[in-house]
Amino acid sequence: MKANSINLSVWMFGKAAPAALFLFYYWACTVDGWNPVFRYVQAVSLVLAAVLVWAQVSYARKRKLFDEFARENLKTTDSICLRVAYGLMTAAALACVFADFSGIVAGYCVVGGILLLTLIRAAIFAVIDKRGM
């Protein structure tokens, strides 16, 4: 491993940071009561999430992070995560219909699902990459 190379499992878990900030942003938008501090919290969390996404995309564009083996592992991970996402979003939709959730709770299901799916994707990739499947 080169001195300036990055651990791909850490890279995948790092991609969850913008999703966590987006969940935090959604919370700040839906909190009851009005406080001017929440406007700043919303702005900072959204801008920080955008900067993280931009930094990750530009870093990945400048360096070849994934070799051919890692690309195949990522394809396998993404195919598994597609099934997981389908299940998560179906469960969230059915819960919203049958439990008569409000729109705010439905939004939490969506942004929470995004964060959960990002963490599941990173964990699956780490397992597949470690085992060399």
Residue frames as a rotation matrix with the C-alpha (Angstrom) as fourth column:
MET 1
0.581 0.814 0.000 0.00
0.814 -0.581 0.000 0.00
0.000 0.000 -1.000 0.00
LYS 2
-0.167 -0.634 0.755 1.34
0.584 -0.680 -0.443 3.40
0.794 0.367 0.484 -0.96
ALA 3
-0.778 -0.222 -0.588 1.89
0.623 -0.402 -0.671 6.08
-0.087 -0.888 0.451 1.66
ASN 4
-0.852 0.461 -0.247 -0.73
-0.451 -0.887 -0.102 8.36
-0.266 0.024 0.964 0.11
SER 5
-0.641 0.664 -0.384 -3.32
0.016 0.512 0.859 5.66
0.767 0.544 -0.339 -0.57
ILE 6
-0.420 0.626 0.657 -6.60
-0.902 -0.366 -0.228 5.52
0.098 -0.688 0.719 1.28
ASN 7
-0.923 0.211 0.323 -8.35
0.086 0.929 -0.360 2.57
-0.376 -0.304 -0.875 2.88
LEU 8
-0.774 0.633 -0.004 -11.41
-0.115 -0.134 0.984 1.90
0.622 0.763 0.177 0.76
SER 9
-0.156 0.733 -0.662 -13.52
0.853 0.438 0.284 0.76
0.498 -0.521 -0.693 3.71
VAL 10
-0.407 -0.051 -0.912 -12.81
0.659 -0.708 -0.254 4.04
-0.633 -0.704 0.322 5.50
TRP 11
-0.990 0.032 -0.140 -13.60
-0.123 -0.699 0.704 5.88
-0.076 0.714 0.696 2.26
MET 12
-0.497 0.857 -0.140 -16.98
0.326 0.334 0.885 4.16
0.804 0.394 -0.445 2.04
PHE 13
0.021 0.494 -0.869 -17.84
0.999 0.011 0.031 4.99
0.025 -0.870 -0.493 5.66
GLY 14
-0.728 -0.351 -0.589 -16.72
0.388 -0.919 0.069 8.58
-0.566 -0.178 0.805 5.03
LYS 15
-0.855 0.471 0.218 -19.44
0.072 -0.309 0.948 8.84
0.514 0.826 0.230 2.41
ALA 16
-0.061 0.860 -0.506 -21.98
0.882 0.284 0.377 8.49
0.468 -0.423 -0.776 5.24
ALA 17
-0.642 -0.253 -0.724 -21.00
0.651 -0.678 -0.340 11.86
-0.405 -0.690 0.600 6.75
PRO 18
-0.937 0.349 -0.018 -23.02
-0.309 -0.804 0.507 13.95
0.162 0.481 0.861 4.23
ALA 19
-0.265 0.879 -0.396 -26.02
0.197 0.451 0.871 11.67
0.944 0.153 -0.292 4.77
ALA 20
-0.180 0.142 -0.973 -25.77
0.979 0.122 -0.163 12.20
0.096 -0.982 -0.161 8.53
LEU 21
-0.885 -0.163 -0.435 -25.54
0.227 -0.969 -0.098 15.96
-0.406 -0.186 0.895 8.01
PHE 22
-0.736 0.677 -0.001 -28.59
-0.242 -0.263 0.934 15.81
0.632 0.688 0.357 5.75
LEU 23
-0.037 0.696 -0.717 -30.52
0.709 0.524 0.472 14.00
0.704 -0.491 -0.513 8.50
PHE 24
-0.449 -0.210 -0.869 -29.38
0.819 -0.485 -0.306 16.68
-0.357 -0.849 0.389 10.95
TYR 25
-0.993 0.108 -0.045 -30.51
-0.116 -0.871 0.476 19.37
0.012 0.478 0.878 8.47
TYR 26
-0.375 0.911 -0.173 -33.92
0.118 0.232 0.965 17.73
0.919 0.342 -0.195 8.17
TRP 27
-0.080 0.303 -0.950 -34.23
0.975 0.223 -0.010 17.62
0.209 -0.927 -0.313 11.96
ALA 28
-0.757 -0.279 -0.591 -33.38
0.455 -0.874 -0.170 21.33
-0.469 -0.398 0.788 12.17
CYS 29
-0.880 0.472 0.047 -36.06
-0.237 -0.522 0.819 22.07
0.412 0.710 0.571 9.56
THR 30
-0.130 0.910 -0.393 -38.78
0.117 0.407 0.906 20.08
0.985 0.072 -0.160 11.34
VAL 31
-0.735 -0.175 -0.655 -38.13
0.645 0.118 -0.755 20.96
0.209 -0.978 0.026 14.99
ASP 32
0.361 0.933 0.006 -41.09
0.839 -0.327 0.435 22.52
0.408 -0.151 -0.901 16.78
GLY 33
0.604 -0.098 -0.791 -40.83
0.468 -0.760 0.451 26.13
-0.645 -0.642 -0.413 17.77
TRP 34
0.723 -0.387 0.572 -38.88
0.419 -0.413 -0.809 28.87
0.550 0.824 -0.137 16.12
ASN 35
0.615 -0.654 -0.441 -35.43
0.278 -0.343 0.897 29.89
-0.738 -0.674 -0.029 17.15
PRO 36
0.831 -0.281 -0.480 -33.12
-0.548 -0.562 -0.619 31.97
-0.096 0.778 -0.621 14.93
VAL 37
-0.139 -0.925 0.353 -30.25
-0.750 0.331 0.573 29.64
-0.647 -0.185 -0.740 15.76
PHE 38
0.157 0.265 0.951 -31.98
0.246 0.922 -0.298 26.88
-0.957 0.280 0.080 13.77
ARG 39
0.976 0.141 -0.168 -31.63
-0.109 -0.357 -0.928 28.95
-0.191 0.923 -0.333 10.59
TYR 40
0.271 -0.955 -0.121 -27.86
-0.963 -0.269 -0.032 29.01
-0.002 0.125 -0.992 11.09
VAL 41
-0.242 -0.302 0.922 -27.77
-0.424 0.888 0.179 25.31
-0.872 -0.348 -0.343 11.99
GLN 42
0.658 0.562 0.501 -29.69
0.233 0.480 -0.846 24.51
-0.716 0.673 0.184 8.82
ALA 43
0.895 -0.323 -0.306 -27.41
-0.437 -0.509 -0.741 26.58
0.083 0.798 -0.598 6.65
VAL 44
0.001 -0.971 0.238 -24.19
-0.975 0.052 0.217 25.29
-0.223 -0.233 -0.947 8.19
SER 45
-0.113 -0.035 0.993 -25.22
-0.189 0.982 0.013 21.64
-0.975 -0.186 -0.118 8.03
LEU 46
0.818 0.465 0.339 -26.42
0.241 0.258 -0.936 21.90
-0.523 0.847 0.099 4.42
VAL 47
0.742 -0.616 -0.267 -23.31
-0.643 -0.538 -0.546 23.80
0.193 0.576 -0.794 3.27
LEU 48
-0.131 -0.818 0.561 -21.02
-0.865 0.371 0.338 21.41
-0.484 -0.440 -0.756 5.15
ALA 49
0.245 0.298 0.923 -22.74
0.119 0.935 -0.333 18.42
-0.962 0.191 0.194 3.53
ALA 50
0.990 0.140 0.019 -22.35
0.044 -0.175 -0.984 20.01
-0.135 0.975 -0.179 0.09
VAL 51
0.408 -0.911 -0.063 -18.68
-0.910 -0.400 -0.105 20.77
0.071 0.100 -0.992 0.72
LEU 52
-0.147 -0.436 0.888 -18.06
-0.526 0.795 0.303 17.18
-0.837 -0.423 -0.346 1.84
VAL 53
0.614 0.417 0.670 -19.74
0.331 0.635 -0.698 15.79
-0.716 0.651 0.252 -1.26
TRP 54
0.941 -0.289 -0.175 -17.75
-0.310 -0.535 -0.786 18.16
0.134 0.794 -0.593 -3.46
ALA 55
0.125 -0.952 0.279 -14.49
-0.967 -0.055 0.247 17.24
-0.220 -0.301 -0.928 -1.71
GLN 56
0.014 -0.067 0.998 -15.19
-0.159 0.985 0.069 13.53
-0.987 -0.160 0.003 -2.04
VAL 57
0.850 0.353 0.390 -16.05
0.320 0.242 -0.916 13.82
-0.418 0.904 0.093 -5.73
SER 58
0.787 -0.597 -0.156 -13.02
-0.568 -0.602 -0.561 15.96
0.241 0.531 -0.813 -6.53
TYR 59
-0.017 -0.802 0.597 -10.69
-0.840 0.335 0.427 13.68
-0.542 -0.494 -0.680 -4.54
ALA 60
0.209 0.169 0.963 -12.04
0.155 0.967 -0.204 10.60
-0.966 0.192 0.175 -6.32
ARG 61
0.980 0.190 0.062 -11.77
0.098 -0.188 -0.977 12.32
-0.174 0.963 -0.203 -9.69
LYS 62
0.542 -0.836 -0.090 -8.10
-0.832 -0.519 -0.196 13.23
0.117 0.181 -0.976 -9.16
ARG 63
-0.524 -0.740 0.422 -7.03
-0.804 0.593 0.042 9.79
-0.281 -0.317 -0.906 -7.92
LYS 64
-0.084 0.445 -0.892 -7.77
-0.525 0.741 0.419 6.31
0.847 0.503 0.171 -9.06
LEU 65
-0.165 0.077 0.983 -9.25
-0.983 0.065 -0.170 4.97
-0.077 -0.995 0.065 -5.82
PHE 66
0.486 0.501 0.716 -10.72
-0.463 0.843 -0.275 1.71
-0.741 -0.198 0.642 -7.03
ASP 67
-0.720 -0.660 -0.213 -8.72
-0.586 0.414 0.696 -0.93
-0.371 0.626 -0.686 -8.84
GLU 68
-0.458 0.553 -0.696 -10.47
-0.609 0.375 0.699 -3.53
0.648 0.744 0.165 -10.99
PHE 69
-0.642 0.181 -0.745 -11.01
0.494 0.841 -0.222 -5.90
0.586 -0.510 -0.629 -8.06
ALA 70
-0.820 0.321 -0.474 -12.49
0.290 -0.481 -0.827 -3.12
-0.493 -0.816 0.302 -5.91
ARG 71
-0.656 0.605 -0.451 -14.78
-0.754 -0.549 0.360 -2.08
-0.030 0.577 0.816 -8.77
GLU 72
-0.439 0.486 -0.756 -16.18
-0.108 0.807 0.581 -5.60
0.892 0.337 -0.302 -8.95
ASN 73
-0.703 0.156 -0.694 -16.68
0.701 0.311 -0.641 -5.60
0.115 -0.938 -0.328 -5.18
LEU 74
-0.828 0.391 -0.401 -18.47
-0.210 -0.881 -0.424 -2.26
-0.519 -0.267 0.812 -5.47
LYS 75
-0.543 0.650 -0.532 -20.76
-0.674 0.042 0.738 -3.63
0.501 0.759 0.415 -8.19
THR 76
-0.461 0.347 -0.817 -21.64
0.440 0.889 0.129 -6.60
0.771 -0.299 -0.562 -5.99
THR 77
-0.799 0.122 -0.589 -22.23
0.525 -0.335 -0.782 -4.29
-0.292 -0.934 0.204 -3.03
ASP 78
-0.788 0.503 -0.355 -24.45
-0.557 -0.828 0.064 -1.99
-0.262 0.248 0.933 -5.08
SER 79
-0.466 0.649 -0.601 -26.54
-0.331 0.502 0.799 -4.88
0.820 0.572 -0.019 -6.37
ILE 80
-0.498 0.266 -0.825 -27.12
0.772 0.570 -0.282 -6.08
0.396 -0.777 -0.490 -2.80
CYS 81
-0.824 0.123 -0.553 -27.90
0.281 -0.759 -0.588 -2.54
-0.492 -0.640 0.591 -1.65
LEU 82
-0.767 0.612 -0.193 -30.46
-0.517 -0.411 0.751 -2.11
0.380 0.675 0.632 -4.42
ARG 83
-0.224 0.680 -0.699 -32.44
0.328 0.728 0.603 -4.97
0.918 -0.094 -0.385 -2.90
VAL 84
-0.512 -0.016 -0.859 -32.00
0.857 -0.072 -0.510 -3.54
-0.054 -0.997 0.051 0.60
ALA 85
-0.954 0.151 -0.260 -33.12
-0.150 -0.988 -0.024 -0.08
-0.261 0.016 0.965 -0.58
TYR 86
-0.531 0.803 -0.271 -36.17
-0.287 0.131 0.949 -1.58
0.797 0.582 0.160 -2.24
GLY 87
-0.158 0.444 -0.882 -37.09
0.740 0.645 0.192 -3.31
0.654 -0.623 -0.430 1.02
LEU 88
-0.703 -0.187 -0.686 -36.44
0.652 -0.555 -0.517 -0.24
-0.284 -0.811 0.512 3.16
MET 89
-0.925 0.338 -0.173 -38.45
-0.376 -0.882 0.286 2.11
-0.055 0.329 0.943 1.00
THR 90
-0.361 0.827 -0.431 -41.30
-0.028 0.452 0.891 -0.38
0.932 0.334 -0.140 0.61
ALA 91
-0.250 0.224 -0.942 -41.45
0.916 0.371 -0.155 -0.82
0.315 -0.901 -0.298 4.39
ALA 92
-0.862 -0.099 -0.497 -41.38
0.301 -0.890 -0.344 2.95
-0.408 -0.446 0.797 4.88
ALA 93
-0.790 0.605 -0.101 -44.15
-0.455 -0.469 0.757 3.50
0.411 0.644 0.646 2.33
LEU 94
-0.171 0.749 -0.640 -46.34
0.315 0.657 0.685 0.78
0.933 -0.085 -0.349 3.83
ALA 95
-0.466 -0.046 -0.883 -45.74
0.884 -0.046 -0.465 2.09
-0.019 -0.998 0.062 7.34
CYS 96
-0.963 0.100 -0.252 -46.75
-0.091 -0.995 -0.047 5.58
-0.255 -0.023 0.967 6.25
VAL 97
-0.550 0.805 -0.221 -49.93
-0.390 -0.014 0.921 4.27
0.738 0.593 0.322 4.60
PHE 98
0.040 0.634 -0.772 -51.11
0.379 0.705 0.599 1.88
0.925 -0.317 -0.212 7.28
ALA 99
-0.290 -0.188 -0.938 -49.88
0.957 -0.059 -0.284 3.73
-0.002 -0.980 0.197 10.37
ASP 100
0.647 0.607 0.461 -51.14
0.657 -0.751 0.068 7.08
0.387 0.259 -0.885 9.04
PHE 101
-0.127 -0.806 -0.578 -47.85
0.894 -0.346 0.286 8.86
-0.431 -0.480 0.764 9.66
SER 102
0.718 0.262 -0.645 -47.53
0.058 -0.946 -0.320 12.56
-0.694 0.192 -0.694 9.04
GLY 103
0.912 -0.388 0.132 -45.41
0.093 -0.119 -0.989 13.95
0.399 0.914 -0.072 6.24
ILE 104
0.401 -0.792 0.460 -42.67
-0.891 -0.453 -0.005 14.78
0.213 -0.408 -0.888 8.72
VAL 105
0.271 -0.261 0.927 -42.39
-0.470 0.804 0.364 11.17
-0.840 -0.534 0.096 9.84
ALA 106
0.885 0.057 0.462 -42.36
0.354 0.563 -0.747 10.06
-0.302 0.824 0.479 6.21
GLY 107
0.744 -0.654 0.136 -39.48
-0.392 -0.592 -0.705 12.47
0.541 0.471 -0.696 5.62
TYR 108
0.185 -0.665 0.723 -37.62
-0.925 0.130 0.356 11.00
-0.331 -0.735 -0.591 8.57
CYS 109
0.599 0.074 0.797 -38.15
0.046 0.991 -0.126 7.55
-0.800 0.112 0.590 7.04
VAL 110
0.944 -0.230 0.236 -36.61
0.242 -0.002 -0.970 8.77
0.224 0.973 0.054 3.78
VAL 111
0.454 -0.831 0.323 -33.58
-0.658 -0.557 -0.508 10.61
0.601 0.018 -0.799 5.19
GLY 112
0.241 -0.330 0.912 -33.06
-0.798 0.467 0.380 7.94
-0.552 -0.820 -0.151 7.84
GLY 113
0.821 0.117 0.559 -33.24
0.170 0.884 -0.436 5.32
-0.545 0.453 0.706 5.10
ILE 114
0.816 -0.575 0.062 -30.60
-0.150 -0.314 -0.937 7.19
0.558 0.756 -0.343 3.12
LEU 115
0.152 -0.778 0.610 -28.25
-0.972 -0.229 -0.051 7.23
0.179 -0.585 -0.791 6.10
LEU 116
0.355 0.049 0.933 -28.97
-0.492 0.859 0.143 3.60
-0.795 -0.510 0.329 6.95
LEU 117
0.964 0.030 0.265 -28.44
0.201 0.568 -0.798 2.52
-0.175 0.822 0.542 3.36
THR 118
0.583 -0.807 0.094 -25.13
-0.524 -0.462 -0.715 4.40
0.621 0.368 -0.692 3.20
LEU 119
-0.006 -0.572 0.820 -23.91
-0.973 0.193 0.127 2.67
-0.231 -0.797 -0.558 6.36
ILE 120
0.594 0.274 0.756 -25.13
-0.161 0.962 -0.222 -0.74
-0.788 0.010 0.615 5.15
ARG 121
0.965 -0.258 -0.056 -23.37
-0.035 0.085 -0.996 -0.19
0.262 0.962 0.073 1.82
ALA 122
0.229 -0.932 0.279 -20.10
-0.850 -0.332 -0.410 0.65
0.475 -0.143 -0.868 3.58
ALA 123
0.060 -0.175 0.983 -20.39
-0.786 0.599 0.155 -2.37
-0.616 -0.781 -0.102 5.88
ILE 124
0.838 0.286 0.464 -21.17
0.034 0.822 -0.568 -4.77
-0.545 0.492 0.679 3.03
PHE 125
0.792 -0.601 -0.103 -18.28
-0.276 -0.202 -0.940 -3.38
0.544 0.773 -0.326 0.99
ALA 126
0.068 -0.800 0.596 -15.92
-0.992 -0.117 -0.044 -3.77
0.105 -0.589 -0.802 3.94
VAL 127
0.290 0.107 0.951 -16.96
-0.444 0.895 0.034 -7.40
-0.848 -0.432 0.307 4.43
ILE 128
0.960 0.097 0.264 -16.71
0.179 0.513 -0.840 -8.26
-0.217 0.853 0.475 0.73
ASP 129
0.638 -0.769 0.030 -13.40
-0.501 -0.445 -0.742 -6.44
0.584 0.458 -0.670 0.35
LYS 130
0.059 -0.626 0.778 -11.91
-0.972 0.141 0.188 -8.12
-0.227 -0.767 -0.600 3.42
ARG 131
0.325 0.150 0.934 -12.97
-0.187 0.978 -0.092 -11.60
-0.927 -0.145 0.346 2.37
GLY 132
-0.638 -0.646 -0.419 -11.92
-0.494 -0.074 0.866 -11.06
-0.590 0.760 -0.272 -1.23
MET 133
-0.023 0.732 0.681 -15.15
0.355 0.643 -0.679 -12.22
-0.934 0.226 -0.275 -2.78
